């Protein structure tokens, strides 16, 4: 079972980027190779398990984790004119344009601005679920700023990929509807959701999940943001063709029984990125299990070790990189 561990960041704060502010936590020496960890739908940065972060720190990396826009301590987008989730889902199925407050491409631009703010020329990207989609798109649109890419339990959003299992979708409720009865309700529902999707290989670490859920509720309870992130995914649509632009060493990790994002999504990512390494984990669902931390950190380390280092590891803090709109 996972022991509860709370790491204290060496640096933290708000990055001004793309017209918003992103809250980040920064661990380890600033001179070490940087890893940027991007979480998924409705998941604050505390959902990156501290023991996994510690595994990467022990391997000599600087680790940065971030709250995506509309979640946690980052800026909440004050736009109300967009398709509600059920309507957005039906439009996506019908391959019609989804009216969204932003797309994953905007979240890629948030990430680029975060690197500028931190003075980083390039990073090793690690993304889970929606964060994997953002990381894939970043690696495609900013190949010169991507040292390596690790995409975990994610997808390319190709319309022919299997949809999530309906029963699981009903329980997940797009992750943003939990907690209207307060903190205890939020923690209870979160534990229930993750228990349903975590897989079968190992016992479910209920105590650690409850701890992370409680920390997330205490930081910020904002279900509207989670809903908007879900609409953003649907509005982005299939980005498979862009993945041929990815040049960085790439690792794709996926569970063979993932009920939320089918393993076919991971296979599609690996198929589209030349030279990508695909690791399908037996008995893994849509969940980062403590039994996986050391192995995943080792795989991430191996992938990052093949990265071509830029001539300059950093930029002057606050320098704005030249970026064209990539839509």
N, C-alpha and C positions, 0 to 999 in steps of 0.2 A: 504493500500500500504506500501511497505517496505521503511523505511527511509535509506538513504545512510549512512553507518557507516564504518569508517576505524579504526581498532584497531591497536595499536602499540605493537609489541611483547616485552616481557620482555627480551628475549634472541633470537638471530638468528645467522645463520652462515652456514658453510659448514661442513658436516660430511664425513670423509673418510671412505668409505665402499665398499667392494666387487670390489675393483679396480677403483672406480669412486668417485665422490663427489655429495652428495645430499644437496640441500639447504633446510633449515628448519626454521620455526618460532615457538617459544616456549613461551606460555602465562601462567601466574599464578605461584603460589608458587611451588618451586621444591619439596617440601615435600608432595604436594597434590597428590591424585591418578591420574596417567597419562592416558590421552586419546590420541591416535595417529590417526589422520584423513588422509585417503588416497583417493585422488580424482581419477577421471576416465580418459578415453581416451582423449588426447589432452587438458586436463583441468589442468591449473596451480593451485597452492594452493589458490590463491585469489578467485577461484570459490567455495570454502567453504565460505558461507556467513558469514560475520563478526557478524551479529546479532545471528546466530546459535552458533558460537564460544562463544559469550558473554553469551548466555543462559547456556552453559555448565560451563563457569567460575563462573557464579553466583551460580551454584550448588556445587561449591567447588572442581572443577577439575583443574588439570594442563592440558592444551590443546596444542598439538604439531601438526602442519600441515606441509606438505612436498611437494616439487616438485618432482614428479617421474623422473627417468632417461629419458633423451631425451626431456624434456619439461621445460619451465620456466628457472630458474637459475641453474639447475642441469646439470651435464655432458651430452654433446651430444655424442652419440655413432657414431664413424667414420667408419662405415661399409657400403659399397655400394652393396655388393654382396648378395642380398636377393630377394625373389619374390615380384614383385610389387603387390599392393593390389588386383587388379582384378584377377591376376593369383593365388594369395594366396587364395582368396575366392573360386575360381573354384576348387582348390586342396582340400580345406576343405570340400566342398560339396561332392567331389568324394572320400573323406576319404583317401587322399594321403598325404604324408609328405610335409609340408610347409617349405621352406628354409627361415629361419628367423635369424636376427642378435642376438636375444635373445628371451626368453620366459617369461611368468609370474613367473616361478620358479626363474629365475634370479632376478626378481624384489622382490620376497620374500626374497632372500638372501641380496638384498640391504637393505630391512627393518630390517633384523636381525642385520646387521652391523650398522645401524643407532641406534638401541637400545644399542649396545655395546658402540658406540661412546658417547652416552648420559649417559651411566652408569646405564641403566635401566634393571632390572631383567626381568620385564614383564610389559605389557601394556593392557589397554582396547582398542580394535581395532574398528574403525568406518570407513567403506569403502563404496564408492558410485560407482556403475556401474563397470568399470574395477577395480577401487579401492576395490570394494566389492569382486571381484574375488581374488585379491591379498590377501586381509584380510582372506578370507575363506581358501586359500591355506596355509597362514602363520599359522592359528589356527590349521590346520591339521598336518603340518610339524613341528611346534614348540608349541605343546600343553602346555609345561611347561612355556612358555613365554607369554601365552595368558590369561589374566584375564577374559575378556569377549569379545564377538564378536557381532558387529552390521553390518549387510550387507544390503545396501539400493539399490533398483532398480538394482539388479545384477542377476547373473546366474551361473550355473554349467558348461555351454558349452556342455551339452549333445547334440549329433547330432539330436535327435528326438524332441528337443524343437522347438517351433515356431520361424521362422526367423523374423527379423525386417520387417516392412511394406516397400515395395519397394519405394513408394513415399517419405516416410520419409528418407530412406537411401539416396535417390537421393539428397534431400535437405541438409542433414547433410554432405554428401560428405566426410565421415569419419573424419569430424571435422578439417582436416588439410589443406584444400584447400582454406580457406577463407583468405581475406586480401591482395591479391596480388596487389590490387589497393591502398594500404596504410592503415593508421589507420582508417580513416572514413569508408572505405569499409569493413574493418574487423569488426568494431563495428556494422555496419548496417547488415551485413550478420549474425553475431552472434545473434543479437536480433531476426532476422527472423527465424533462426534455433530453438532457444529456444521457441519462440512464437508457433512454429508448434508442439512442443513435450511437452509443459508444462502441458497440461491437460485442464479440463473444470470447475473445482470446483470454482475457484477464478479468478479475473481479473489478467491479465499478468503484472508483475512489470517491465515494459520496462526500466524505469530510472535506477533501481538498476542493471539490467542485462547489460545495456549499460556502466554503471560505471565499473563493473567488467571486461567487455570486453576491455575497454580502458586501464585499469590497466594492464591487461594481455599483450596487445600489447606493451605497454611501457616497460614492464619488458623484454619480449623476444618474437619475432615472428619467429617461427622455424617450418614450416609445415612438413619438412622431419621427424622430431621426431615423430609427430603425426602419420604419415604414418607407421613408424617402430613399434610404439605401436600397431597399428591395426594388423599388420602382426604377432606380438608377441602373441596376443590373439588367432589368428587362428592357430598358430603353437603349442600352449599349448594344445588345444583340451579338451575333456571331462575329468574332474577331480572328478566326482561324487564319485567314489569308495574311494577316499582319505578322504572324509568328514566324514566317520564313525569314524575317529581318533579324531575328535574334541571333547574335553572334557569341554570346557568353556561354561558358560551360553551364549546363543545365541538368538539374536533378528534379525528377517528378516522383513524388511519394503519394501512394493512394492505397486505401484499404479495399480488400476484395469484396467486402460486404457492406460498403457504404450505402445507407439507405436514402441519404439526402442528395449527395452528388455522386452519381454512378461512377464506378471505376472506369467506365468508357470515356468519361471526361478527361481523366488523367492520361489514358492511352492516347486520346486525340491530341493532347498537348505534346506528349513525347513524340508522336508521329510527325507533327508539324515542325518541330524544332530539330534541326540537323544535329546529330550526335548526342541527343538528350539521353540521359540514363533514367530508366524507369524501374522503380522499386515498388512492387505490389506486395502489400503486407497482409499476410493471412490472418483472418479473424478481426481485422481492424475495421471499425465503422467510421463515422464522421466525428472523430474525437482524438485528441492527443493524449495517449495513455502514459502514465509514469514508466511502464515497462519499456516504452519506446524511446525515452529521452536520450539515453546514452547512445543508442544505435543511430537515431536521427542526427544527433549532434556530430557523430563520427562521419556520417554520409555528407552532411553539410560542409564539414571541414575538408573532406576529400574533394568535394566539388570546388570549394573556394580555393584550394591549393593549386588548381589548374588555371586560375584566373590570370589574365595578363594585366600586370599592374600599370596604371597610368604614370606618365613621367612625373606628374605632381600629384601628391596624395590629397592635397587640400587646396581650396581656393580661399581668397581673402573672405573672412566672414561677412556675410551680407551682400556679396557680389552677385549681381543678377546675371545668370547665364543667358545667352541668346537662344530663345526658343520660338520656333514657329508654331502656329496653331496646327494641331494634328487632330483632325476630325475624320 
